[in-house]
């Protein structure tokens, strides 16, 4: 029934305009969208069988962008590489090279197991579960090798129960007596070395041990790049150090042969900023007499470490 609203003077209600109608439509649309959100606040996410032991965690990681399903890295092939450790897990790996794949292979998880070599020339992609792999390729000047690693390659994979240990694994890297720190070192001077073979470019150094022919006071210094020290403080890449004082704390076995000393409980966070998987380390001699060169002054330094992220 018409009540005459908006038709006569003094009614107090203005006539509805086109703008009013559009505004009301916008309000209704907002209400509708909110209703849809409320009614359908559940996302349907396909969870691979290999991850169904914790589907909620997987879904959260996926939505937050924290679940990494692929990894790609390009290697220049100008220099041959053998058993380069690559710390990445997955269940398939694919290789491509503009120089061909002859002589390119990996050893998954363990490089010491017999017959544990997979050539990309024969199998590409390689489908298997691995926690890391060791990469080998020949020198091919001007060519590159592209490696892609993925996860959940097999949607039908069976769920596996895994017992995870809280024990922290440790690794070590050792110098060679005939190659490293072989020269004479005067008091307060040092010799620099790049020790190859770190399993990661980010580690925590937990211990250092030394064997030496001479009973001297040494300091081992760590640097973040192969530039070592620099008079420009912004360029100097000092990372940490430990003193190995053999005259005070070292010992010999049977009062003969080399001197020993071991230092543990260190917490030196180290990053190889060159990304070369090398430990950039210097040996400084603090004894007035200095260190002798060659066989008479042989030294072996071993560094113990844990992996960091």
Protein Blocks (a to p, Z undefined) as FASTA:
>chain_A
ZZhiokaghklpacddfklmmmmmmmmmmmmmmmmmmmmmcccddddfklmmmmmlmmmm
mmnopacfbdcddddfkbccehiacddddfbdcdddfebjehiacdehiakbghiaccfk
lnccdddddfbdcddddddehiacdddddehkblkbccddddddfbdcdddddddfklgo
pbccdehiacddddehiabfbdcdfbdcdddfbdcdddddddfbfnlpafblklpccfbd
cdddfklmgccehhiajdddddehiacddddfkonopacdddddfbfnbpaehjllgccd
dddddddZZ
